[in-house]
Each structure stands twice: as structure tokens, then as C-alpha cells.
Amino acid sequence: MFEMTPGTTKSEQDRPAGDSWTFMSNHSHVLLCIAQNNELRTREIAMLVGITERAVQRIVSDLVDAGYLIRGKRGRCNIYEIVRNLPLRHPLESHRTVGGLLDYLKARES
């Protein structure tokens, strides 16, 4: 057994050495979780993505500030609406929308 090094997540710890990167960013992982269930709590998203709750809070704030998410309330809980028609941020993908990316990823789950 080994200890988790500072700065790594549980999911990173479980991967073989040298296999700690993924093709999608944590921002896209958080957005995908919200697309699947817009009432998830930050704790639940953190567990699914393999990052801290604080990291999820920062990412959600980034997405809200950039206009990709609209944050609302249902009772005491946050709910989110994804603004699907906005373009992806990187110049190589800017001709595609967030909604298109989510639709593609969700279609691949079936």
C-alpha cells in the first residue's frame, strides 16, 4: 500500500504510473456531470470526477462567469442550466458548441 502524494486525487492514485492524464479537462468532466443531472451537489460531482469539492466549486464558478452555466436555486440546493449554444473555448474547437460536445458524449454512453 502507498500513500497518496499531495496534489493527487483518488482516481489518479488508482491509475498505473505514467497514466495520469486524460483527454478531457476537469471543466468538461464537471459539465458532463451537470448535463447528466443538473441537481448534483459539488460533493457528488467531486467524487465522480475525482477532484476536490473546492476544485468543483472553482470550475463551476469559471463556467458561470464565462456564461456556460446559469446557476439557480431549488429550495436550498443549487441547480444548473447549461447554455448549449455557446462555442467551445479553444480555437481548434470554436466552430463547435458545448451542446454539440455534450450530445456527442452522451450518445457514446448508449
C-alpha positions in Angstrom: 0.0 0.0 0.0 1.2 3.5 -0.7 0.2 7.0 0.4 -1.4 9.4 -1.9 1.0 12.2 -2.8 -0.1 15.8 -2.2 -1.9 17.3 -5.2 -3.2 13.9 -6.5 -6.7 12.6 -6.4 -8.1 9.2 -5.5 -8.7 8.5 -9.2 -5.1 9.5 -10.1 -3.8 7.2 -7.3 -5.6 4.2 -8.8 -4.1 4.7 -12.3 -0.9 3.0 -13.3 2.3 5.1 -13.1 2.7 7.4 -16.1 -1.0 7.1 -16.9 -2.3 10.1 -15.0 -3.6 12.3 -17.9 -7.0 12.2 -19.7 -8.2 13.6 -23.0 -10.8 15.9 -21.5 -10.3 18.6 -18.9 -11.9 18.7 -15.5 -14.1 21.5 -16.7 -15.6 19.2 -19.4 -16.0 16.4 -16.8 -17.9 18.7 -14.4 -20.0 20.0 -17.3 -20.8 16.4 -18.4 -21.8 15.5 -14.8 -24.2 18.5 -14.7 -25.6 17.6 -18.1 -26.5 14.2 -16.8 -28.0 15.6 -13.6 -28.3 19.3 -13.0 -29.1 18.9 -9.3 -25.9 17.1 -8.3 -24.1 18.6 -5.3 -20.5 19.6 -5.5 -19.6 16.7 -3.3 -21.2 14.2 -5.7 -19.5 15.8 -8.7 -16.1 15.8 -6.9 -16.5 12.1 -6.3 -17.4 11.3 -9.9 -14.7 13.4 -11.4 -12.0 12.5 -8.9 -11.2 16.0 -7.7 -11.9 18.0 -4.5 -15.1 19.8 -3.8 -13.2 23.1 -3.8 -11.9 22.4 -7.3 -15.5 21.7 -8.4 -16.6 25.0 -6.9 -13.9 26.8 -8.8 -14.8 25.1 -12.0 -18.5 25.8 -11.6 -17.6 29.5 -10.9 -15.5 29.6 -14.1 -18.3 28.1 -16.1 -20.9 30.5 -14.6 -18.6 33.5 -15.1 -17.9 32.6 -18.7 -21.7 32.2 -19.4 -21.7 28.4 -20.0 -23.8 27.7 -16.9 -26.7 29.5 -15.2 -26.9 28.8 -11.5 -30.3 28.8 -9.9 -31.9 27.6 -6.6 -34.4 24.9 -5.8 -35.0 25.2 -2.1 -31.6 25.3 -0.5 -29.9 23.4 -3.4 -28.2 24.8 -6.5 -29.5 23.7 -9.9 -27.8 24.5 -13.1 -28.7 25.2 -16.7 -26.2 24.7 -19.4 -26.1 27.3 -22.2 -25.7 24.8 -25.0 -25.3 27.2 -28.0 -22.0 28.8 -26.8 -18.9 27.8 -28.7 -16.1 25.7 -27.2 -13.3 27.9 -26.0 -10.2 26.6 -27.8 -9.6 28.0 -31.3 -9.4 24.4 -32.7 -12.9 23.6 -31.5 -14.5 27.1 -31.5 -16.6 26.1 -34.6 -18.4 23.5 -32.3 -20.8 24.2 -29.4 -21.0 23.0 -25.8 -24.3 21.4 -26.6 -22.8 19.5 -29.6 -20.0 18.2 -27.4 -22.4 17.0 -24.7 -24.7 15.4 -27.3 -21.8 13.5 -28.8 -20.5 12.3 -25.4 -24.0 11.3 -24.2 -24.6 9.4 -27.5 -21.5 7.4 -26.9 -22.7 6.3 -23.5 -25.6 4.3 -25.0 
